[in-house]
Amino acid sequence: MRIKSILLSISAVAALSAGMAHAATNLVVNGDFSQTTNGNNKELKTAKQVNDKRTMLTGWTSIDSDKNAGFNFVLDSSIANTKASVKWMKSDISGSLGSGNVFASDSQYHPGTLSQTITGLTDDSLYTLTFSYALAQQVGFTGANYDNYWQVGFGDTTQNTSLLTIDNGGFSGWKTATMTFAASGTSQVLSFLAKGTAPGAPPFLLLDNVSLTAAVPEPSTWAMMLGGFGLVGFLARRRRAATPA
């Protein structure tokens, strides 16, 4: 009966953990870049720049060292490999993501940092960041592009994605990055900056589906922890029962 009770408890906690993970709230505003101030398929601008031909991403700030928006764009992935795109890519970049907006930045030409202040955090708690990223090349340029990556900041901490390299005119395909950060306050700045080398410039690093959620232990972790506690308690009881009065 004791073992059966422990197993039932493990199952209940595992199910609860799975439900918590599924219901986790994305703390990032406009993580799919679907919301813009002036349409998509355009170069980005800052709030202080007056340019009706440019746009802004709701919830995000794009700015470079010169206080401009940098050479950053919001592309419509469904037309990005056609002349209709504000920046014409050599390859179809929709891939596994299908149609929709993606953020694009040239690491070699005034890249601007894309950032957002995340609020509602719990100090010293862990958070899981996930996003999709890729590398493509613009029409009109030749040569391979090497070692391009996103430098991701969260407060005072930075992490880098895996390096992406493409042949002339190639497309890396969409990759998924998962990072864990610890909050050092109730709000932190989340940022992305395109980095890398590119003899076959310009390489455009692409970004989409940004999500930040509170880190929740996997169901298997909960089960192992509870199972360990239950076993310790069970053995302790057996040891007490075996001790002579």
C-alpha positions as CSV (number, residue, x, y, z in Angstrom):
1,M,0.0,0.0,0.0
2,R,2.9,2.4,0.8
3,I,4.5,1.9,-2.6
4,K,1.2,2.3,-4.4
5,S,0.5,5.5,-2.5
6,I,3.9,6.9,-3.5
7,L,3.4,6.0,-7.2
8,L,0.0,7.7,-7.1
9,S,1.6,10.9,-5.6
10,I,4.3,10.9,-8.3
11,S,1.7,10.6,-11.0
12,A,-0.4,13.5,-9.6
13,V,2.6,15.8,-9.2
14,A,3.9,14.9,-12.7
15,A,0.5,15.7,-14.2
16,L,0.3,19.0,-12.3
17,S,3.8,20.0,-13.5
18,A,2.9,19.2,-17.1
19,G,-0.3,21.3,-16.8
20,M,1.8,24.2,-15.3
21,A,4.3,24.0,-18.2
22,H,1.5,24.0,-20.7
23,A,-0.2,27.0,-19.2
24,A,3.0,29.1,-18.8
25,T,2.5,32.7,-19.8
26,N,4.7,34.3,-22.4
27,L,6.1,37.5,-20.8
28,V,7.3,38.9,-24.1
29,V,5.0,41.3,-25.9
30,N,4.6,40.8,-29.7
31,G,7.1,37.9,-29.8
32,D,6.0,36.9,-33.3
33,F,6.4,40.5,-34.6
34,S,2.9,40.5,-36.0
35,Q,2.1,44.0,-34.5
36,T,3.6,47.0,-36.2
37,T,2.9,50.7,-36.1
38,N,3.1,51.3,-39.9
39,G,2.8,47.9,-41.6
40,N,5.3,45.2,-42.3
41,N,7.9,44.7,-45.1
42,K,9.7,47.9,-44.0
43,E,12.8,49.2,-42.4
44,L,12.5,50.0,-38.7
45,K,12.7,53.4,-37.1
46,T,13.0,54.8,-33.6
47,A,10.2,56.8,-31.9
48,K,12.1,60.0,-32.6
49,Q,12.6,59.4,-36.3
50,V,10.0,61.0,-38.5
51,N,9.8,58.7,-41.6
52,D,6.4,57.5,-42.9
53,K,8.1,54.9,-45.0
54,R,9.4,53.1,-42.0
55,T,7.7,51.2,-39.1
56,M,8.2,50.1,-35.5
57,L,7.5,46.8,-33.8
58,T,5.0,47.2,-31.0
59,G,6.6,46.5,-27.6
60,W,10.1,46.5,-29.0
61,T,12.9,49.2,-29.4
62,S,15.4,49.1,-32.2
63,I,18.4,51.3,-31.8
64,D,22.1,51.5,-32.8
65,S,25.2,53.3,-31.4
66,D,24.2,56.4,-33.4
67,K,20.7,56.5,-31.8
68,N,19.1,55.4,-35.0
69,A,17.1,52.2,-35.5
70,G,20.1,50.5,-37.2
71,F,19.9,48.5,-40.4
72,N,17.0,46.4,-39.1
73,F,13.8,45.3,-40.9
74,V,10.5,43.5,-40.4
75,L,10.1,41.2,-43.4
76,D,7.1,39.4,-44.7
77,S,8.5,35.9,-45.0
78,S,6.0,34.9,-47.7
79,I,7.5,37.4,-50.2
80,A,11.0,37.8,-48.8
81,N,12.6,36.0,-51.8
82,T,10.8,38.2,-54.3
83,K,11.3,41.7,-55.7
84,A,8.4,42.9,-53.7
85,S,10.4,42.5,-50.5
86,V,12.1,45.6,-48.9
87,K,15.2,43.3,-48.7
88,W,15.2,40.6,-51.4
89,M,16.6,37.3,-50.1
90,K,18.1,34.7,-52.4
91,S,16.2,31.9,-50.8
92,D,12.7,31.2,-49.5
93,I,13.0,31.9,-45.8
94,S,9.5,30.8,-44.8
95,G,10.6,27.2,-44.3
96,S,9.1,25.5,-41.3
97,L,7.6,28.7,-40.0
98,G,5.4,29.4,-42.9
99,S,4.1,32.9,-43.6
100,G,4.3,35.8,-41.2
101,N,6.6,38.6,-40.0
102,V,10.2,38.0,-39.1
103,F,12.8,40.4,-37.7
104,A,16.0,40.8,-39.9
105,S,19.3,42.4,-39.1
106,D,22.6,42.8,-41.0
107,S,25.5,42.1,-38.6
108,Q,27.9,43.9,-40.9
109,Y,26.2,47.2,-41.5
110,H,25.1,49.3,-38.5
111,P,23.2,46.5,-36.7
112,G,20.7,47.9,-34.2
113,T,20.0,46.2,-30.9
114,L,16.4,44.9,-30.6
115,S,15.2,45.1,-27.0
116,Q,12.2,45.0,-24.8
117,T,11.8,45.6,-21.0
118,I,10.2,42.5,-19.5
119,T,8.2,43.2,-16.3
120,G,6.4,41.0,-13.8
121,L,9.5,38.9,-13.0
122,T,10.3,37.4,-9.6
123,D,13.8,38.2,-8.3
124,D,16.2,35.3,-8.3
125,S,13.8,33.1,-10.3
126,L,14.8,31.2,-13.4
127,Y,13.2,31.9,-16.8
128,T,13.3,30.0,-20.0
129,L,13.8,31.9,-23.3
130,T,13.0,30.2,-26.6
131,F,13.1,31.6,-30.1
132,S,13.5,30.7,-33.8
133,Y,16.5,32.0,-35.8
134,A,18.1,31.6,-39.2
135,L,20.6,33.1,-41.7
136,A,20.0,34.2,-45.3
137,Q,21.8,36.2,-47.9
138,Q,20.5,39.3,-49.9
139,V,20.3,39.3,-53.7
140,G,23.1,41.2,-55.4
141,F,25.9,39.8,-53.2
142,T,28.0,36.7,-53.5
143,G,30.2,34.5,-51.3
144,A,29.7,32.4,-48.2
145,N,28.9,33.8,-44.8
146,Y,30.6,32.5,-41.7
147,D,30.0,32.3,-38.0
148,N,26.9,34.4,-37.6
149,Y,25.0,34.4,-34.3
150,W,22.6,36.2,-32.1
151,Q,24.0,37.8,-28.9
152,V,21.2,37.6,-26.4
153,G,21.1,39.8,-23.3
154,F,19.0,39.5,-20.2
155,G,19.8,42.2,-17.7
156,D,23.6,42.0,-17.2
157,T,23.9,38.5,-18.6
158,T,24.6,37.5,-22.2
159,Q,24.4,34.2,-24.1
160,N,25.1,33.4,-27.7
161,T,23.2,31.1,-30.1
162,S,25.0,28.4,-32.0
163,L,27.0,29.7,-35.0
164,L,25.3,29.7,-38.5
165,T,27.3,29.4,-41.7
166,I,25.8,29.4,-45.2
167,D,27.2,28.9,-48.7
168,N,26.8,31.5,-51.4
169,G,23.1,32.3,-51.7
170,G,22.2,29.6,-49.1
171,F,19.7,29.5,-46.3
172,S,20.4,27.9,-42.9
173,G,16.9,26.8,-42.3
174,W,15.1,27.7,-39.0
175,K,16.8,26.7,-35.8
176,T,15.4,26.8,-32.2
177,A,17.3,28.2,-29.4
178,T,16.5,27.6,-25.7
179,M,18.3,29.6,-22.9
180,T,17.8,29.9,-19.2
181,F,18.3,33.2,-17.4
182,A,18.0,34.2,-13.8
183,A,16.2,37.4,-13.0
184,S,18.0,39.9,-10.8
185,G,15.0,42.1,-10.2
186,T,11.3,42.4,-11.1
187,S,12.1,43.8,-14.6
188,Q,14.9,43.1,-17.0
189,V,15.9,44.2,-20.5
190,L,15.8,41.4,-23.1
191,S,17.9,42.2,-26.1
192,F,19.1,40.7,-29.4
193,L,22.1,41.9,-31.4
194,A,23.3,40.3,-34.7
195,K,27.0,39.4,-34.7
196,G,29.4,37.5,-37.0
197,T,31.8,37.6,-39.9
198,A,30.6,37.8,-43.5
199,P,33.0,37.9,-46.5
200,G,29.9,37.3,-48.6
201,A,28.0,40.2,-47.1
202,P,25.4,41.0,-46.3
203,P,24.2,38.2,-44.2
204,F,20.8,38.7,-42.6
205,L,20.2,37.1,-39.3
206,L,16.5,36.4,-38.8
207,L,14.5,36.1,-35.6
208,D,10.9,35.0,-34.8
209,N,8.7,33.4,-32.1
210,V,10.4,34.9,-29.0
211,S,9.0,33.5,-25.8
212,L,10.0,33.9,-22.1
213,T,8.3,31.9,-19.5
214,A,9.0,31.0,-15.8
215,A,11.1,27.9,-15.7
216,V,9.1,24.8,-14.6
217,P,10.8,21.5,-13.8
218,E,10.1,18.7,-16.2
219,P,7.5,16.1,-15.0
220,S,10.3,13.5,-14.8
221,T,12.2,15.8,-12.5
222,W,9.2,16.2,-10.2
223,A,8.7,12.4,-10.2
224,M,12.3,11.7,-9.4
225,M,12.3,14.2,-6.5
226,L,9.1,13.0,-5.0
227,G,10.0,9.4,-5.5
228,G,13.3,10.0,-3.7
229,F,11.6,11.7,-0.8
230,G,9.0,8.9,-0.6
231,L,11.7,6.2,-0.6
232,V,13.7,8.0,2.1
233,G,10.6,8.3,4.3
234,F,9.7,4.6,3.7
235,L,13.2,3.4,4.6
236,A,13.2,5.6,7.7
237,R,9.9,4.1,8.9
238,R,11.2,0.5,8.3
239,R,14.4,1.4,10.3
240,R,12.3,2.7,13.2
241,A,10.1,-0.4,13.1
242,A,13.1,-2.7,13.2
243,T,14.7,-0.9,16.2
244,P,14.1,-2.9,19.5
245,A,12.1,-1.0,22.1
